[in-house]
């Protein structure tokens, strides 16, 4: 199914959190917490059904991985994407998902991969999402963003997240390709000229915090609206290629302090977010980590309970993040559309089991009042560190 309607007129750009697992809320408290990209199963405010913060609207996001094909084979890739991958979702299935997602009260779509710019259905899918009233974003290494592709996307894309892994040499090493930084940087002038807001995502490891000031200066100089600092998780290709490099407790909390100092220094020149949670905040306000919304009633839709909702390249639908434990999967889009999967998951107790496990995991990691405050919320709530069961092995080179 291809959307043949006229592309809607471009609306004013709106802020959007667009990291690889895009749309997760940025929740902050002055001087005490910045939970950005963290607890995504969020409580609806009693007054208006949506939780917001001072800097940006909170979007309820469907994150789609339509393909695992990529021009690079990055060492830290959580989906083990690369040039040899052939997994691909049919465009008609993805477009049905977008329509069903809007009906389930999701208001944003973020496309990842793989490299989404290499997926033939990208523009039509984003145009359909815009026609459904959704905000659109994608995460990219930017190298394939030719002028022709950019022209086709400019009217249907609200935000772009660009991967940036440190200084040029570090970026190339993480990307597994000499010249990857140069290939990314040469696309930035066209992106600025198109007027599409963009952010940089910096993957934090055990050993690269010292590169953060350079990354911040580069992001500001290039006109980025946001810098998002995301901790490495040893899943996908990183489980082997970067074993032992995920930020440990000391590195995570050093990053938290560096983030607070950096945010003060840059002021309003760029928004800076850090994808760690703060134990004290979640201990005092657990609804930031697990939804306390009622589970029954026609007025409660899937987006009220789970955001982001992640669709993997094999059609599996999971809450929160790529590779989330399969015991909590809603099902597979090859077997039934999202509206059916969502109804069945709630009816058969899938959501109740998911919520109970999230609550138990968060209670466990926040119980120790003497522990250092910053931690990786996604590792904690999923209950795993290492290769998730849903990540397929990548094919061997010919």
Rosetta blueprint (number, residue, H / E / L):
1 X L
2 X L
3 X L
4 X L
5 X L
6 X L
7 X L
8 X L
9 X L
10 X L
11 X L
12 X L
13 X L
14 X L
15 X L
16 X L
17 X L
18 X L
19 X L
20 X L
21 X L
22 X L
23 X L
24 X L
25 X L
26 X E
27 X E
28 X E
29 X E
30 X L
31 X L
32 X L
33 X E
34 X E
35 X E
36 X E
37 X L
38 X L
39 X L
40 X L
41 X L
42 X L
43 X L
44 X L
45 X L
46 X L
47 X L
48 X L
49 X L
50 X L
51 X L
52 X L
53 X L
54 X L
55 X L
56 X L
57 X L
58 X L
59 X L
60 X L
61 X E
62 X E
63 X E
64 X E
65 X L
66 X L
67 X E
68 X L
69 X E
70 X L
71 X L
72 X L
73 X L
74 X L
75 X L
76 X L
77 X L
78 X L
79 X L
80 X L
81 X L
82 X E
83 X L
84 X L
85 X L
86 X L
87 X L
88 X E
89 X L
90 X L
91 X H
92 X H
93 X H
94 X H
95 X H
96 X H
97 X H
98 X H
99 X H
100 X H
101 X H
102 X H
103 X H
104 X L
105 X L
106 X L
107 X L
108 X E
109 X E
110 X E
111 X E
112 X L
113 X L
114 X L
115 X L
116 X H
117 X H
118 X H
119 X L
120 X L
121 X L
122 X H
123 X H
124 X H
125 X H
126 X H
127 X H
128 X H
129 X H
130 X H
131 X H
132 X L
133 X L
134 X L
135 X E
136 X E
137 X E
138 X E
139 X E
140 X E
141 X L
142 X L
143 X L
144 X L
145 X L
146 X L
147 X H
148 X H
149 X H
150 X H
151 X H
152 X H
153 X H
154 X L
155 X L
156 X L
157 X L
158 X L
159 X E
160 X E
161 X E
162 X E
163 X E
164 X L
165 X L
166 X L
167 X L
168 X H
169 X H
170 X H
171 X H
172 X H
173 X H
174 X H
175 X H
176 X L
177 X L
178 X L
179 X L
180 X H
181 X H
182 X H
183 X H
184 X H
185 X H
186 X L
187 X L
188 X H
189 X H
190 X H
191 X H
192 X H
193 X H
194 X H
195 X L
196 X L
197 X E
198 X E
199 X E
200 X E
201 X E
202 X E
203 X E
204 X E
205 X L
206 X L
207 X L
208 X L
209 X H
210 X H
211 X H
212 X H
213 X H
214 X H
215 X H
216 X H
217 X H
218 X H
219 X H
220 X H
221 X H
222 X L
223 X L
224 X L
225 X L
226 X E
227 X E
228 X E
229 X E
230 X E
231 X E
232 X L
233 X L
234 X L
235 X L
236 X L
237 X L
238 X H
239 X H
240 X H
241 X H
242 X L
243 X L
244 X L
245 X L
246 X L
247 X L
248 X L
249 X H
250 X H
251 X H
252 X H
253 X H
254 X H
255 X H
256 X H
257 X H
258 X H
259 X H
260 X H
261 X H
262 X H
263 X H
264 X H
265 X H
266 X H
267 X L
268 X L
269 X L
270 X L
271 X E
272 X E
273 X E
274 X E
275 X L
276 X L
277 X E
278 X E
279 X H
280 X H
281 X H
282 X H
283 X H
284 X H
285 X L
286 X H
287 X H
288 X H
289 X L
290 X L
291 X L
292 X L
293 X L
294 X L
295 X L
296 X L
297 X L
298 X L
299 X L
300 X L
301 X L
302 X H
303 X H
304 X H
305 X H
306 X L
307 X L
308 X L
309 X E
310 X E
311 X E
312 X L
313 X L
314 X L
315 X L
316 X E
317 X E
318 X E
319 X E
320 X L
321 X L
322 X L
323 X L
324 X L
325 X L
326 X H
327 X H
328 X H
329 X L
330 X L
331 X E
332 X E
333 X L
334 X L
335 X L
336 X L
337 X L
338 X H
339 X H
340 X H
341 X H
342 X H
343 X H
344 X H
345 X H
346 X H
347 X H
348 X L
349 X L
350 X H
351 X H
352 X H
353 X H
354 X H
355 X H
356 X H
357 X H
358 X H
359 X H
360 X H
361 X H
362 X H
363 X H
364 X H
365 X H
366 X H
367 X L
368 X L
369 X L
370 X L
371 X L
372 X L
373 X L
374 X E
375 X E
376 X L
377 X H
378 X H
379 X H
380 X H
381 X H
382 X H
383 X L
384 X L
385 X L
386 X L
387 X L
388 X L
389 X L
390 X L
391 X L
392 X L
393 X L
394 X L
395 X L
396 X L
397 X L
398 X L
